[in-house]
């Protein structure tokens, strides 16, 4: 899998095609796959295998700044790695949440230095921005959460400035706050900028849209969804936060932020939105928010428990003894039951090493072949028909993030096909370049009879995998229609060779309309319009050779800007020095 090529492409052959910006985490994985000799599959597999260890290590690096007690260090690290959000993120393959769990403790470790941000070096500011940008590339919700924290810092400084005007000091602090806010966003261009036009992307994470849990689960710090631990495995996160809020130590600071993010997660989990090309609404996964909440709870617990034994031993029995006992018992009980669940029921998680293909192998023989896949899914007590347009293979890494919404014409054709009135459904599907209709088992018998009897579909095969029909019509990616309305399929060479026509006519491209699609003849661009289905078509007044291209100039420009930003950040992070001849004799002596 050539991740660098996928990241640089201006057009993505997913569904009916899209020109969405490839998410930045694809480039991060492409860079990381260098250590696995370009094998991205091996990199992702290794990442999920060692993620619990990395999560424990990052938390260990954080809590060692609060305590030197080994039992407390180990307990905090294990509790963090066994938290409901960590288990669910690994079981569901949530890269964004896993990146947050791994890197957030390292970021929080640097937060105390922000109290005196005006004296921090630019090297530190840019270094912290780079780490935040790396997590942002995997999770836009993390950028939203970090922006809330940074804006709170700016607001606090502004209120202090109004009471104690110190212009120079305020400007020094403000410039660093704004740099921490803007640099991660700039590092993820143009993906982050495109998200501003689709604000719901700041609530969702990479990958297929799988529903998260409901608010009653999230309030218990459990993200829910398939592969998560049952809700009655109550973690001690909420209890620790509620206790720490009333603490007189610095645990109150972390608990207050943890409780705020828990409330935000509960609110966001009540939202149901459509994303990643999915027409149906699904409840938002709030793993990133709960990862921060869990982190705050662990730190608060460590601050409270550090030295608590000595303090309790020198005092009379009161409510602190009871709360400490309940906290320790709840942590031990949850850790034991969660460990047992992981090795038994939880081992059958949605994230599997073996790969089950949806499409039959013979449908992927011809490159670029489009197949309409219809599946009958059981959702609760009801069955739902779902569909998607597949090319010669199943979805690859990053495909869901650039998937377009379904064409209204295709939606109507399928609705008519289901209710038995789709006399023109085959014509519409063929015009969109769809050659096959595949209905995966278990099939809907009534829908099968409708497809067989409606006309325009020829049954090719019926196997254990499902039933395949051939859609009548031309059904190619590029179709030439001459002046006599005769349509001829045109083969688009992979090597960029020209397409040759013998008469004037119209070239129709079975891809979603985009202004970057161009057909070049004799160095001139042909006039581009939309046909009745919203597909791009080009008027060819004279026969000859044509070149079909998708102009990626804008995409290359954005990538160049992103590279300049990254290079500038790296230069600011690297240590600076002077040549010996630039140093005065007094300094040398």
C-alpha positions in Angstrom: 0.0 0.0 0.0 1.6 3.2 -1.2 0.6 5.6 1.6 2.7 8.5 0.2 1.0 8.2 -3.1 -2.4 8.2 -1.4 -1.5 11.2 0.6 -0.3 13.2 -2.5 -3.2 12.2 -4.8 -5.7 15.0 -5.5 -8.5 12.5 -6.5 -9.5 9.4 -4.6 -11.2 6.4 -6.2 -13.6 5.7 -3.4 -17.2 5.2 -4.2 -18.0 7.7 -6.9 -14.7 9.5 -6.2 -13.8 12.5 -4.1 -11.3 15.4 -4.0 -11.3 15.6 -0.2 -7.9 16.3 1.4 -6.3 13.2 2.7 -6.0 13.3 6.5 -2.5 14.0 7.9 -2.3 10.8 9.8 -1.8 9.0 6.6 1.5 10.9 6.1 2.4 10.1 9.7 1.8 6.4 9.2 3.7 6.6 5.9 6.7 8.1 7.7 6.4 5.4 10.4 6.2 2.6 7.9 9.8 3.4 7.0 10.8 1.3 10.0 8.8 -1.6 8.7 10.3 -1.3 5.2 7.2 0.3 3.7 4.7 -2.3 5.1 1.9 -0.2 6.6 -0.1 -3.2 7.5 2.7 -4.5 9.7 3.2 -1.1 11.3 -0.5 -0.8 12.3 -0.5 -4.4 13.6 2.6 -3.7 15.7 1.1 -0.5 16.9 -2.0 -2.2 18.3 0.0 -5.0 19.8 2.3 -2.7 21.8 -0.2 0.1 22.4 -0.9 -1.1 26.0 2.8 -1.0 26.8 3.2 2.5 25.3 0.1 3.7 27.1 1.5 2.5 30.4 4.9 4.0 29.7 3.5 7.4 28.9 1.5 7.5 32.1 4.5 6.3 34.1 6.5 9.3 32.7 3.8 11.6 33.9 3.0 10.4 37.4 6.7 10.1 38.3 6.6 13.9 38.6 4.0 13.6 41.3 5.3 10.6 43.3 8.3 8.4 43.8 6.4 5.4 45.3 6.8 2.4 43.0 3.6 0.8 43.9 1.7 4.0 43.1 3.6 4.4 39.8 2.7 0.8 38.7 -0.9 1.0 39.9 -1.5 4.3 38.0 0.1 3.0 34.8 -1.9 -0.3 34.9 -5.2 1.5 35.8 -4.7 3.9 32.8 -4.0 1.0 30.4 -7.0 -1.0 31.7 -9.4 1.9 31.6 -12.7 1.4 29.7 -11.6 3.9 27.0 -8.3 2.2 26.4 -9.9 -1.2 26.1 -12.6 0.0 23.8 -10.2 2.0 21.6 -7.9 -1.0 21.1 -10.8 -3.4 20.4 -12.4 -1.1 17.9 -9.2 0.0 16.2 -9.6 3.7 17.1 -6.3 5.2 16.0 -7.3 8.7 17.2 -8.1 7.7 20.7 -5.0 5.5 21.0 -2.8 8.4 19.8 -4.4 10.5 22.5 -3.9 7.9 25.2 -0.2 7.6 24.3 0.7 11.2 23.8 -1.6 13.1 26.2 0.4 12.3 29.3 3.6 13.6 27.8 1.7 16.9 26.9 0.2 17.2 30.3 3.7 16.7 31.8 4.7 20.0 30.2 1.7 22.0 31.3 3.1 23.2 34.6 5.7 25.2 32.6 2.9 27.1 30.9 2.2 29.0 34.2 5.2 31.0 33.4 4.8 30.7 29.6 6.4 34.2 29.0 9.8 32.9 30.1 9.7 29.6 28.1 12.0 29.3 25.1 10.6 29.2 21.6 12.3 25.8 21.3 10.0 24.5 24.0 6.9 26.2 22.5 7.5 24.8 19.1 8.4 21.3 20.5 5.1 21.2 22.4 3.3 22.4 19.3 4.8 19.6 17.3 3.6 16.9 19.7 0.1 18.5 19.8 0.1 18.6 16.0 1.0 14.9 15.8 -2.0 14.0 18.0 -4.2 16.4 16.1 -3.3 14.6 12.8 -5.0 11.6 14.2 -7.8 13.2 16.2 -9.4 16.6 15.5 -11.4 16.2 18.7 -8.1 16.4 20.6 -7.3 19.7 18.9 -10.8 21.0 19.9 -10.2 19.9 23.5 -6.7 21.5 23.6 -8.0 24.7 22.1 -10.5 25.0 24.9 -7.6 24.8 27.4 -5.5 27.3 25.5 -8.4 29.7 25.1 -9.1 29.4 28.8 -5.4 30.4 29.4 -5.7 33.4 27.1 -8.9 34.5 28.8 -7.4 34.2 32.2 -4.4 36.3 31.2 -6.6 38.9 29.6 -8.6 39.3 32.8 -5.4 39.6 34.8 -4.1 42.2 32.3 -7.2 44.3 32.7 -6.7 44.5 36.5 -2.9 44.8 36.3 -1.9 46.4 33.0 1.5 45.1 32.0 1.5 45.3 28.2 4.9 43.8 27.5 4.3 40.8 29.8 0.8 40.2 28.3 2.1 40.3 24.8 4.8 37.8 25.6 2.3 35.4 27.0 -0.3 36.0 24.3 2.2 35.4 21.5 3.1 32.0 22.9 -0.5 31.0 23.6 -1.5 31.9 20.0 1.5 30.0 18.6 0.5 26.9 20.6 -3.0 27.3 19.2 -2.1 28.0 15.5 0.9 25.7 14.9 -0.8 22.3 15.3 -3.6 23.5 13.0 -1.0 24.7 10.4 0.8 21.4 10.6 -2.3 19.6 9.4 -3.0 21.7 6.4 -5.0 21.4 4.2 -7.0 18.7 6.0 -7.6 20.9 9.1 -8.6 23.9 7.0 -11.1 21.7 5.1 -12.6 20.7 8.4 -13.7 24.3 9.0 -16.2 23.8 6.1 -17.4 20.6 7.7 -17.4 21.4 11.5 -18.7 18.0 12.5 -15.2 16.6 11.6 -14.0 18.2 14.9 -16.2 15.6 16.7 -15.3 12.5 14.8 -12.2 10.3 14.6 -10.6 8.5 11.6 -12.0 5.3 10.2 -15.4 3.8 9.6 -18.3 5.5 11.4 -19.1 3.0 14.2 -21.6 4.2 16.8 -20.4 5.0 20.3 -22.2 4.6 23.5 -25.1 6.5 24.9 -24.9 9.2 27.6 -25.7 6.8 30.4 -22.5 4.9 29.6 -20.3 7.9 28.9 -21.0 9.5 32.2 -19.4 6.4 33.8 -16.3 7.1 31.6 -17.2 4.2 29.3 -17.2 5.2 25.6 -19.5 2.3 24.7 -20.1 0.8 21.3 -19.2 -2.7 20.0 -16.1 -4.1 21.7 -16.3 -2.0 24.8 -16.7 -3.5 28.3 -20.3 -3.8 29.7 -21.6 -0.7 31.4 -22.0 -2.5 34.7 -18.2 -2.8 34.8 -18.1 0.6 36.6 -14.7 2.1 36.5 -13.5 4.3 39.4 -12.9 7.3 37.2 -16.0 9.2 38.2 -15.6 8.4 41.9 -12.0 9.6 41.9 -12.9 12.8 40.1 -15.8 13.6 42.5 -13.6 13.0 45.5 -10.6 15.0 44.1 -12.8 18.0 43.3 -13.2 18.6 47.1 -9.5 18.1 47.7 -7.3 21.0 48.9 -4.3 19.8 46.9 -3.4 20.3 43.3 -5.6 17.3 42.6 -8.5 19.7 42.4 -7.1 21.4 39.3 -6.9 18.1 37.4 -10.2 16.9 38.7 -11.9 20.1 37.6 -10.7 19.8 34.1 -11.5 16.0 34.1 -15.0 16.7 35.2 -15.5 19.4 32.6 -14.3 17.1 29.8 -16.5 14.3 31.2 -19.6 16.6 30.9 -18.5 17.6 27.4 -18.2 13.9 26.4 -21.6 13.2 27.8 -23.1 16.0 25.8 -21.3 15.1 22.5 -22.3 11.4 22.9 -25.9 12.5 22.7 -25.4 13.8 19.2 -26.0 11.6 16.2 -24.3 12.8 12.9 -23.5 11.4 9.5 -19.8 11.3 8.6 -17.3 9.7 6.3 -19.7 9.1 3.5 -22.3 7.4 5.7 -25.8 8.7 4.9 -27.2 7.4 8.2 -26.7 9.2 11.5 -24.6 7.4 14.2 -23.9 8.4 17.8 -20.5 10.2 18.1 -17.6 8.2 19.6 -16.1 10.3 22.4 -13.0 8.3 23.1 -10.7 11.3 22.9 -12.7 13.3 25.5 -12.8 10.3 27.9 -9.1 9.6 27.4 -8.4 13.1 28.8 -10.9 12.6 31.6 -9.3 9.3 32.5 -5.9 10.9 32.5 -7.1 13.6 34.9 -8.6 11.1 37.2 -5.4 9.0 37.4 -3.3 12.1 38.1 -5.8 13.3 40.7 -5.8 9.8 42.4 -2.0 9.8 42.5 -1.8 13.2 44.1 -4.3 12.2 46.7 -2.8 8.8 47.5 0.8 10.0 47.7 1.5 10.2 51.4 -2.1 9.5 52.3 -1.2 6.4 54.3 1.1 8.4 56.7 -1.5 11.1 57.1 -4.3 8.6 57.9 -2.1 6.7 60.3 -1.6 9.8 62.4 -5.3 10.8 62.5 -8.5 9.5 64.0 -10.9 7.4 61.9 -13.2 9.7 59.8 -14.7 9.9 56.4 -11.2 10.2 54.7 -10.5 6.6 55.8 -13.8 5.4 54.3 -13.3 7.2 51.0 -9.7 6.0 50.7 -10.8 2.4 51.4 -13.7 2.7 48.8 -11.3 4.1 46.2 -8.7 1.4 46.6 -11.3 -1.4 46.6 -13.0 0.0 43.5 -9.8 0.2 41.6 -8.7 -3.3 42.5 -12.2 -4.8 41.8 -12.4 -3.1 38.4 -8.8 -4.0 37.4 -9.5 -7.7 38.3 -12.8 -7.9 36.5 -11.6 -6.0 33.4 -8.6 -8.2 33.1 -10.8 -11.3 33.2 -13.2 -9.8 30.6 -10.3 -8.9 28.2 -9.0 -12.5 28.2 -12.4 -14.1 27.8 -15.4 -12.3 26.2 -13.4 -9.3 25.2 -11.0 -11.4 23.1 -13.6 -11.6 20.4 -13.3 -7.9 19.4 -14.2 -6.2 16.1 -10.5 -5.6 15.4 -9.2 -8.9 13.8 -5.9 -9.9 12.3 -7.6 -12.1 9.7 -9.2 -10.2 6.8 -12.6 -11.1 5.5 -13.4 -9.7 2.1 -16.9 -8.5 1.3 -16.5 -8.6 -2.5 -16.1 -12.0 -4.3 -12.6 -12.2 -5.8 -13.7 -12.3 -9.4 -15.3 -8.9 -9.1 -11.9 -7.4 -8.6 -10.2 -8.8 -11.7 -10.7 -5.6 -13.8 -9.1 -2.5 -12.4 -11.6 0.3 -11.6 -14.7 -1.9 -11.8 -17.5 -0.5 -9.8 -19.8 -2.8 -7.9 -23.0 -1.8 -6.0 -22.9 -3.8 -2.8 -26.2 -4.3 -0.9 -26.1 -5.9 2.6 -28.9 -6.9 5.0 -27.8 -5.8 8.5 -29.5 -6.6 11.7 -29.8 -3.5 13.9 -31.4 -4.5 17.2 -34.7 -6.2 16.4 -35.0 -4.8 12.9 -33.2 -5.4 9.6 -31.7 -2.6 7.5 -30.6 -2.6 3.9 -27.3 -0.8 3.5 -25.4 -0.2 0.3 -22.1 1.3 -0.9 -20.3 1.6 -4.2 -17.1 -0.5 -4.2 -14.3 -0.5 -6.7 -12.2 -3.6 -7.5 -11.5 -4.2 -3.8 -12.8 -3.5 -0.3 -12.0 -0.3 1.6 -8.3 0.4 2.4 -6.6 2.4 5.1 -7.8 6.0 4.9 -10.6 5.4 2.4 -13.5 6.1 4.8 -12.0 9.5 5.6 -12.2 10.7 2.0 -15.4 8.8 1.1 -18.0 11.1 -0.6 -21.7 11.1 0.1 -23.8 9.0 -2.1 -25.2 10.5 -5.3 -28.9 11.4 -5.0 -29.5 9.7 -8.4 -28.1 6.5 -7.1 -30.1 6.8 -3.9 -33.3 7.2 -5.8 -32.4 4.3 -8.2 -31.9 1.9 -5.2 -35.1 3.1 -3.5 -37.0 2.4 -6.7 -35.3 -1.0 -7.0 -36.3 -2.0 -3.5 -40.0 -1.0 -3.9 -40.2 -2.7 -7.3 -40.7 0.5 -9.4 -37.1 0.9 -10.6 -37.7 0.4 -14.4 -34.8 2.9 -15.0 -32.6 1.8 -12.1 -30.2 -0.2 -14.4 -29.8 2.8 -16.7 -28.9 5.1 -13.8 -26.4 2.7 -12.4 -24.9 2.1 -15.7 -24.5 5.8 -16.4 -22.5 6.0 -13.1 -20.1 3.3 -14.3 -21.5 0.6 -12.1 -21.1 -2.8 -13.8 -22.3 -5.3 -11.2 -24.8 -5.5 -8.4 -23.8 -7.8 -5.5 -26.2 -8.8 -2.8 -24.3 -10.3 0.1 -25.8 -13.2 2.1 -28.1 -13.3 4.0 -30.2 -11.9 1.1 -33.7 -10.4 1.2 -35.7 -12.8 -0.9 -38.3 -10.2 -1.9 -35.5 -7.8 -3.1 -34.0 -10.7 -5.1 -37.2 -11.4 -6.8 -37.6 -7.7 -7.5 -34.2 -7.4 -9.2 -34.7 -10.6 -11.2 -38.0 -9.4 -12.6 -37.6 -5.7 -13.0 -35.3 -5.9 -16.1 -31.9 -4.4 -16.8 -30.1 -6.9 -14.5 -28.7 -10.3 -15.6 -27.9 -12.8 -12.9 -24.3 -14.0 -13.2 -23.9 -16.2 -10.2 -25.3 -17.3 -6.9 -22.9 -18.6 -4.3 -22.5 -18.9 -0.5 -21.1 -15.3 -0.6 -24.2 -13.9 -2.3 -25.8 -13.2 -5.7 -24.2 -11.2 -8.5 -26.0 -9.4 -11.3 -24.5 -7.8 -14.4 -25.9 -4.3 -15.0 -26.9 -3.9 -18.7 -25.6 -0.9 -20.5 -22.1 0.5 -21.2 -21.1 0.9 -17.6 -17.6 2.2 -18.1 -15.7 5.0 -16.4 -15.3 7.0 -19.6 -18.0 6.9 -22.3 -18.0 8.6 -25.7 -21.3 9.5 -27.3 -21.2 10.5 -30.9 -23.6 12.8 -32.8 -25.9 9.8 -33.5 -26.3 9.2 -29.7 -24.3 6.0 -30.0 -22.3 5.3 -26.8 -18.9 3.7 -26.9 -16.8 2.7 -23.8 -13.3 4.3 -23.8 -10.4 2.6 -22.1 -8.3 5.0 -19.9 -4.7 3.9 -20.1 -2.8 3.7 -16.8 0.4 5.1 -18.4 -1.3 8.4 -19.3 -1.6 7.6 -23.0 -4.2 9.6 -25.0 -7.8 8.5 -25.7 -8.6 8.5 -29.4 -12.0 9.3 -30.9 -13.1 9.0 -34.6 -15.8 11.6 -34.7 -17.2 14.6 -32.8 -19.3 14.0 -29.7 -19.4 14.1 -26.0 -17.1 12.5 -23.4 -18.8 11.5 -20.1 -16.8 10.7 -17.0 -18.5 8.4 -14.5 -17.0 10.2 -11.5 -18.3 12.8 -9.1 -18.2 16.3 -10.6 -15.1 18.3 -9.7 -13.7 21.5 -11.2 -10.2 19.9 -11.5 -11.3 17.3 -14.0 -9.9 18.4 -17.4 -9.8 16.9 -20.9 -7.0 18.3 -23.1 -7.0 18.3 -26.9 -4.2 19.9 -28.9 -3.1 21.8 -25.7 -6.6 23.3 -25.1 -9.1 22.4 -22.5 -12.5 21.2 -23.6 -15.7 22.8 -22.3 -16.8 21.0 -19.1 -20.5 20.7 -18.1 -22.8 18.5 -16.0 -25.1 15.9 -17.4 -28.5 15.0 -16.1 -27.0 12.9 -13.3 -24.5 15.6 -12.2 -21.5 13.8 -13.8 -18.8 15.8 -15.7 -19.0 15.7 -19.5 -16.9 17.4 -22.1 -17.8 18.6 -25.6 -15.4 17.3 -28.2 -16.1 19.3 -31.4 -13.4 17.5 -33.4 -12.1 13.9 -33.4 -8.5 13.2 -32.3 -6.4 12.4 -29.2 -7.6 13.5 -25.8 -5.8 13.5 -22.4 -8.0 13.0 -19.2 -6.4 14.5 -16.1 -7.3 15.6 -12.7 -5.4 18.9 -12.1 -3.7 18.5 -8.7 -2.0 22.0 -8.7 -4.0 23.1 -5.7 -3.3 20.0 -3.8 0.5 20.3 -4.5 0.4 23.9 -3.4 -1.1 23.0 -0.1 1.3 20.2 0.5 4.2 22.6 -0.3 2.8 25.0 2.3 2.5 22.2 4.8 6.1 21.1 4.2 7.3 24.7 4.7 5.4 24.9 8.1 6.8 21.5 9.2 10.4 22.5 8.2 10.1 25.8 10.0 8.9 24.1 13.2 11.8 21.6 13.0 14.3 24.4 12.5 12.9 26.2 15.6 13.2 23.0 17.6 16.7 22.0 16.7 19.5 23.5 18.8 21.1 26.7 17.5 24.8 27.4 17.4 27.3 29.8 16.0 30.4 29.4 14.0 33.6 29.8 15.9 34.6 32.8 13.9 31.4 34.5 14.9 32.2 34.3 18.6 34.2 37.1 20.1 37.6 36.5 21.8 36.2 37.6 25.1 33.5 34.9 25.0 36.1 32.2 24.0 38.4 33.2 26.9 
